Amino acid sequence: MNLSGKVVAVTGGFGQLGAAIVHAALAAGARVAAIGAGSSPADPRAFRDALVIGGVDLAEPDAATRALDTVAATLGGLSGLVNTAGTFRSQTLEHGNIETWDLLYRVNLRTAVSACHAALPLLLHAGGGRIVNVGAAAAAAKAGAGMGAYAAAKAGVLKLTESLAEELKDRGITVNAVLPSIIDTPANRADMPTADFTRWVTARDVANVIVFLLSDEARAVTGALIPVTGRV
């Protein structure tokens, strides 16, 4: 895929998936900004070709606006937004707490809403662009015990995607979501040491699908919820 001439902002850009997307977009020729909640990536050298913006609470609209305005001012506009910011908790309602629901809503859904809202004026000013959200395959399936808060928050991401795609379909902006299953990361391997890791999807595979959705070749795709699940 060719992203030459495009400017892409990746929220949650310091995480395993975010970093894979940053690197894939750079390899495709885009100018890329990695936006993260932490002060800096764990390995800043891996992001030397990207604009790094740390310490951003994307759930706060003003912070999201400042970050994306900085991207546009520094890199020359905005062509695409990828929302990967998110977190996971598993707990039953009986033994859990309401604060977990608030946390997962805030990190998984509110950040995406806030970032999309901040990006819209920039994308419209550019005459169009791409928004890609990261949902979860679990949000499109029957939620298991302990998965209520996570599945509900990610289901919100899916409905945001569908609604925003309809809102923008005549204005040159496509909005899509990828729905990964378990991503092969060190953290997931540590949590599930007896699993067959070869069945999981890699961050690079997810990133490659996202790069396609950012490209001109995907101009006819909007409102899609695309499973990227490996062999899970």
C-alpha positions as CSV (number, residue, x, y, z in Angstrom):
1,M,0.0,0.0,0.0
2,N,1.1,3.5,-0.7
3,L,0.5,6.3,1.8
4,S,2.9,8.8,0.3
5,G,1.9,12.4,1.0
6,K,-0.5,11.4,3.8
7,V,-0.3,12.4,7.4
8,V,-1.6,9.8,9.9
9,A,-2.1,10.2,13.6
10,V,-2.2,7.0,15.8
11,T,-3.7,7.3,19.2
12,G,-2.4,4.7,21.7
13,G,0.7,4.9,19.6
14,F,3.1,3.7,22.3
15,G,1.5,0.3,22.7
16,Q,2.3,-2.9,20.9
17,L,-0.5,-2.5,18.3
18,G,0.0,1.3,18.0
19,A,3.7,0.9,17.4
20,A,3.1,-1.7,14.7
21,I,0.7,0.7,13.0
22,V,3.1,3.6,13.2
23,H,5.9,1.5,11.7
24,A,3.6,0.1,8.9
25,A,2.3,3.6,8.0
26,L,5.9,5.0,7.9
27,A,7.0,2.1,5.7
28,A,4.1,2.9,3.3
29,G,5.4,6.5,3.0
30,A,3.2,8.4,5.4
31,R,4.2,11.1,7.8
32,V,3.1,9.7,11.1
33,A,2.4,11.0,14.7
34,A,2.3,8.6,17.6
35,I,0.1,10.0,20.4
36,G,0.2,8.3,23.9
37,A,-0.9,8.7,27.4
38,G,2.6,8.0,28.7
39,S,5.3,10.6,28.7
40,S,7.2,8.7,26.0
41,P,7.4,5.3,24.3
42,A,9.3,2.6,26.1
43,D,11.9,2.6,23.3
44,P,12.0,6.1,21.8
45,R,14.6,5.0,19.2
46,A,11.9,2.9,17.5
47,F,9.9,6.1,16.9
48,R,12.7,8.3,15.6
49,D,11.0,8.8,12.2
50,A,7.6,9.7,13.8
51,L,6.4,12.7,15.6
52,V,5.9,11.6,19.2
53,I,3.4,13.4,21.4
54,G,3.2,12.0,25.0
55,G,1.3,12.8,28.1
56,V,-2.1,13.1,26.4
57,D,-5.3,12.1,28.1
58,L,-7.4,11.7,24.9
59,A,-10.6,11.3,26.9
60,E,-10.4,15.0,27.5
61,P,-11.6,16.9,24.4
62,D,-9.3,19.8,24.9
63,A,-6.3,17.6,25.2
64,A,-7.3,15.6,22.1
65,T,-7.7,18.9,20.1
66,R,-4.3,20.2,21.2
67,A,-2.6,17.0,20.2
68,L,-4.2,16.7,16.8
69,D,-3.7,20.4,16.1
70,T,0.0,19.9,16.9
71,V,0.1,17.0,14.4
72,A,-1.5,19.1,11.7
73,A,0.7,22.1,12.3
74,T,3.9,20.1,12.5
75,L,3.4,17.6,9.7
76,G,1.3,19.7,7.3
77,G,-2.3,18.7,7.9
78,L,-4.1,15.5,8.7
79,S,-5.2,12.7,6.3
80,G,-6.0,9.8,8.6
81,L,-6.7,9.0,12.3
82,V,-6.3,5.5,13.8
83,N,-7.7,5.0,17.3
84,T,-6.0,2.2,19.1
85,A,-6.1,3.6,22.6
86,G,-7.7,1.0,24.9
87,T,-7.4,-1.2,27.9
88,F,-8.8,-4.5,29.1
89,R,-10.2,-5.8,32.4
90,S,-12.1,-9.0,33.1
91,Q,-14.3,-9.2,36.1
92,T,-17.8,-10.5,36.9
93,L,-20.4,-8.0,38.0
94,E,-20.9,-9.8,41.3
95,H,-17.3,-9.6,42.3
96,G,-16.3,-6.5,40.4
97,N,-17.0,-2.8,40.7
98,I,-18.7,0.0,38.8
99,E,-15.4,1.9,38.5
100,T,-14.2,-0.8,36.0
101,W,-17.1,0.0,33.7
102,D,-16.3,3.7,33.9
103,L,-12.6,3.0,33.2
104,L,-13.2,0.8,30.2
105,Y,-15.8,3.3,28.8
106,R,-13.4,6.1,29.2
107,V,-10.3,4.5,27.8
108,N,-11.9,2.4,25.0
109,L,-14.8,4.5,23.8
110,R,-14.5,8.1,25.1
111,T,-10.9,8.4,23.7
112,A,-12.1,7.4,20.3
113,V,-15.1,9.8,20.4
114,S,-12.9,12.6,21.6
115,A,-10.2,12.0,19.0
116,C,-12.7,11.7,16.2
117,H,-14.3,15.0,17.2
118,A,-11.0,16.7,17.3
119,A,-9.9,15.3,13.9
120,L,-13.0,16.2,12.0
121,P,-12.3,19.9,11.3
122,L,-8.8,18.9,10.1
123,L,-10.0,16.1,7.8
124,L,-12.8,18.3,6.4
125,H,-10.3,21.1,5.8
126,A,-8.2,18.7,3.9
127,G,-11.1,17.7,1.7
128,G,-11.5,14.2,3.2
129,G,-9.6,11.4,4.8
130,R,-9.7,8.2,6.8
131,I,-10.7,7.2,10.3
132,V,-10.0,3.7,11.5
133,N,-11.1,2.5,14.9
134,V,-9.9,-0.6,16.7
135,G,-12.8,-2.5,18.1
136,A,-12.7,-6.2,19.2
137,A,-14.0,-9.4,17.9
138,A,-15.4,-10.0,21.4
139,A,-17.8,-7.0,20.9
140,A,-19.4,-8.7,17.9
141,A,-20.0,-12.0,19.7
142,K,-21.8,-13.2,22.8
143,A,-20.1,-11.7,25.8
144,G,-18.8,-14.3,28.3
145,A,-18.8,-14.1,32.0
146,G,-16.5,-11.3,33.2
147,M,-16.4,-9.7,29.7
148,G,-19.4,-7.3,30.1
149,A,-17.6,-4.1,30.7
150,Y,-15.0,-4.7,28.0
151,A,-17.5,-5.9,25.4
152,A,-19.9,-3.1,26.1
153,A,-17.2,-0.4,25.7
154,K,-15.9,-2.0,22.5
155,A,-19.5,-2.4,21.2
156,G,-19.7,1.3,21.6
157,V,-16.7,1.7,19.3
158,L,-18.5,-0.4,16.7
159,K,-21.6,1.8,16.8
160,L,-19.6,4.9,16.8
161,T,-17.9,3.6,13.6
162,E,-21.2,2.8,11.9
163,S,-22.9,6.1,12.9
164,L,-20.0,8.3,12.0
165,A,-19.6,6.6,8.6
166,E,-23.2,7.5,7.8
167,E,-22.7,11.0,9.0
168,L,-19.6,11.5,6.8
169,K,-20.2,9.3,3.8
170,D,-21.0,12.3,1.5
171,R,-18.1,14.4,2.8
172,G,-15.1,12.4,1.6
173,I,-14.3,10.8,5.0
174,T,-14.4,7.0,5.4
175,V,-14.8,5.5,8.8
176,N,-14.1,1.8,9.4
177,A,-13.1,-0.5,12.3
178,V,-11.0,-3.6,12.6
179,L,-12.0,-6.3,15.1
180,P,-9.0,-8.2,16.3
181,S,-9.2,-11.4,18.3
182,I,-6.3,-12.1,20.7
183,I,-3.2,-10.2,19.5
184,D,0.1,-12.0,19.9
185,T,1.9,-9.7,22.4
186,P,4.2,-10.4,25.3
187,A,1.5,-9.4,27.8
188,N,-1.0,-11.8,26.3
189,R,1.5,-14.6,26.2
190,A,2.2,-14.0,29.9
191,D,-1.5,-14.0,30.8
192,M,-2.2,-17.2,28.8
193,P,1.1,-19.2,28.8
194,T,-0.5,-22.5,27.8
195,A,-2.3,-21.1,24.7
196,D,-1.3,-21.9,21.1
197,F,0.2,-18.6,20.1
198,T,0.4,-19.6,16.5
199,R,-3.4,-19.2,16.3
200,W,-3.4,-15.6,17.4
201,V,-3.2,-12.6,15.1
202,T,0.0,-10.6,15.0
203,A,0.1,-6.8,15.6
204,R,1.7,-6.5,12.2
205,D,-1.2,-8.3,10.5
206,V,-3.7,-6.0,12.1
207,A,-1.5,-3.0,11.1
208,N,-1.4,-4.1,7.5
209,V,-5.2,-4.2,7.3
210,I,-5.3,-0.7,8.8
211,V,-2.8,0.6,6.3
212,F,-5.1,-0.6,3.5
213,L,-8.1,1.2,5.1
214,L,-6.0,4.4,5.2
215,S,-5.0,4.1,1.5
216,D,-6.7,5.4,-1.6
217,E,-7.5,1.9,-2.6
218,A,-10.0,1.7,0.3
219,R,-12.0,4.7,-0.9
220,A,-15.1,2.7,-1.5
221,V,-15.1,1.0,2.0
222,T,-16.9,2.8,4.8
223,G,-18.9,1.7,7.8
224,A,-17.2,-1.7,7.7
225,L,-16.5,-3.8,10.8
226,I,-13.7,-6.1,9.7
227,P,-12.7,-9.2,11.7
228,V,-8.9,-9.7,11.9
229,T,-8.8,-12.9,13.9
230,G,-6.0,-15.2,12.7
231,R,-7.1,-18.7,13.5
232,V,-8.9,-18.0,16.8
